[in-house]
Amino acid sequence: MTHIDPEALVASLRKVQTSSSTTGIVQQLERAVSVVDTLFGYSGAGLMFAEEGKDLRYLVTTDDRGRSLEGAQLHLGQGPCVSAYAENTAVTSTDVQTDPRWPKLADRLHPDVRAVAGVPVRLGGDPVGTLNVYQSKPYEWDESDVQALYGYADVIEQLLTAAMAAEEKSALAEQLQYALDYRVVIERAVGYLMGKHDLTATQAFTGLRKQARDSRRRVADLAAEVLGEGAGDTR
C-alpha cells in the first residue's frame, strides 16, 4: 500500500503549476514546499540551494527543527541532503539519528528529526539544490514518497527556469547561475578524485569541500586546480 494518493498528488501539482504569474519566485517556492509538507502529512519540509562555496543552505523551510539538518550538515559536510545533491539522486534514511552512513550527524540534529528523504532539484539536468522532508519518528519511505518529491522537484525546476528566462535579477537567480556555471568543473574534479582514491561521489565531494573551506577558497577554484586548470579558465 502506497503512502501517497496519486490523485491528490496530481491535483496538488496542478495547483502549484497554475499559481498566479504575478507571484514572486520565492513566494511560489514557499507555497510548493508548504503543500509538500501539509498535504502528505510530513513533520517538516525544506528547500536547499547551493551557495557560492557549494554549501547547501535553506531558502525555504517549514519549521526551525528542520533547520538543524542544515546546521549539522554544514558543519560536518555530510548527510542525506548533501548526498542527494552530490550524487544527483534520491536519498532516504529510515532514522537519520542511527544511520551508520552519517554517524556524527545525530549529535547535531534536533531530536525530532528522525526519518529524512531528499531529492535533487535540477536545472538543465544538473542539481542546484535539494527538496527535503522529514518525519519526527522512524519511518519507512516507499516509492510513492520518492515519486511525490520528484514530482514537486520538477515543478520547482519549471518555476526556476521561468524565473531565469525572465532574467529576474535577484540573489536567488545569481545563486542558481553560479551553481550552473561551476557544476561541470566540480563534477569533473569529483570524478577524478573518485578514480584516483577509490572514493564515492559523496566522499570525494565532501573532501573537496572541506579542503576548500580549510584553505578559505572557493570549491570551484580548488576543483580547477585539481584538474590542472587555471582558476581564470573556469570563469
N, C-alpha and C positions, 0 to 999 in steps of 0.2 A: 504493500500500500504506500503510495507516494504522499509526501507531506504537503506539496504544493498543488492546489486546484488549478488545472490548466486553463479553465475558463476565466477564473479570477485573474490569473497571470496575464492572459491576452487582453482582458478588459483594462487592467491597470496600465499595461504598456501603452495601449492606445490613448489612454487619458493623459499620460505624461507626454507622449509624442504630439498631441494636439493642443498642448498648453499654449497660451497666448504668445504670439511673436513679440509682443511689446514687453514681455517679462525678461529681465536681465538674466544672463547666463548663470550667474551664481545662484539666483533665486530658483531657476529651473533645476539646477543640480540639487539644491536643498530639498526641493519637492520630490525629486526622484528618490533620494536617499530616505526621506521620511516615509514614502509609500512602501519601500522595501521593508523597512523596519516594522511598520504598523500592520500592513496587510497580511504578512506571513507570520506574525507573532514572534519575531526575534526579540532578544533583550536589548539589542542596540545595533546600529549600523554606522558606517563612516566611509568617506571617500578621500583617499590619499593621493597626492601627486608628488612627483619627483621635483625637488628644487635644484638649484644650480649645483650644489655639492652632491647631488644624487641621493640626498636623504629624503625619505618619504615622510611627508607631513600632511596632517588632516586639513582639507579645505572645508569639509562638511562632516559633522558628527552629531549623533542624536543625543549623546549624554557625556558627562565627564568621566564616567567609568571606562568607557571605550577609549578615551584619550590615553589611558595608561598603556594601551597597546602601542601607541605612537612613542611615548616616552621610553618604554622598555626596549623597543626595537631600535630606536635612535641610539640609545646608549650602547647596546650590545651589537648592533649591526646584523641582527638575525631575528628570525621569527616567521610566522606564516605569511604576513603581508610582504616582507622582504623576499621570501622565496617565490611567492606568486608573481612578483614584479620581475625578479632576476631570471626566473625560468619561463616566464610568459605562459603560465598555465594555472589552472585552479589548484589551490592548496587547502586542505581541510585538516582539522585536528579535533578529535572527539573530546579531548580535555587538554588544553594547552598547558595547564598547570603541572601536568605529569608527563607531557610528551617528551620522549628521550631525544628528539631532534633538536630541541632548544632547552637544554637542562637548566640554564641560568635565567630563563625568562620569568619563571614563576615568582621569584623574589621581588620582581619589579612590577608585577601586574596587580591590579585591583582584584581582590578575592572573588568578586562576582563575574570576572571574565574567565569563562571556562572553555566551552567549545567555540572554535573560531573557523570561519570559512572565508576565503578571499579569491577573487578572480582578477586578472589584469584588465585594466581599461586601456584600450588601444587607440592609436591614430595611425591610419595607413598600415595597419598590421603590427606596428611597434608599440610596446607598452609605454605609457606615460604615467601610470599610476595604478591604483587598485581599488576595487569596491569590496568592502569587508562587512561581515555581520558576526555577531557573537551571541552566545547563549549563556545564561548565568548558572547553568548546570551542565554536566557532561551530556553530550548529545551525538547521536549517530546521524551524520549528514547523509542524505540519499541523493540520487541523481536529479530528482526534481528540484532540490535546493540549489544544486550547482547550475542547472539549466536556467532556473529563475534568475540567479545572479548574472549569468552570461547574457540573458535577455535584457536586463537593465543596463549592463555594461555596454551593450550595443546601442541602446537608446542614448546613453551618456556620450558615446562616441559621436552619434549623429548631432547632438546638441553642441559638442565641442567643435566639430567640423564646420557646422553652420556659423558658429561664432567667429572662428578663424577666417572663414571665407568672407565674412563681412568686415574683416580687418579690424575687429574690435581691439582698440588699444587699451589694454588693461594688464595688470600684474599677472593675471591668470594666463592671458594669451602669450605674454613674454615667457612665462614659465614653461608652457607647453611647447613653444617654439624651441627653447633651449633643449628640452628633453628630446625632441625630434632631431635637432641638429647634431647632437653629440651621442645619440644612441648607437650609431653604427660603429664609431671608433671604440666605444666602450665594449660593445659586443665582441668586436674583433680581439681586443685585449683579453677579455674574459675567456674566449675560445683558445687563445694562445696559452694562457696560464693553465687552463684545464688540461691541455695536451702535454705541457711541459712538466706539470707537477701532479698529474693524475687527480685532479680535483673535480668536484661537481660544479655546476654553474653558480650555485649559491655560495659555495666556499670560495670560488675564485672572485666573485663579485664582492663578497664581504671582505676578503683580504685586500683587494684593490682599494676599496672604500676606506678601510682602516689605515692603510699606508698613506693615502691622500690626506686624511684628517690629521694623522700624526705629524705630517710634514707641512700642514696648513696649505695644501694645494688643491686645485680642482681635480676631481676624478678624471675628467676628460683630458686634462693636460698630462696627468700621470699615465693614462692609457696610451696616449700618443707616444710618450717616451718609451713605454714598454714595447711598443711596436716599432721603435726605432725611427719615429717620425718627429719632426719639429712641431712644437705646440702651435706655431703660427699656421701650419699647413692644415690644421683641423678646423680653422675658423671659416 
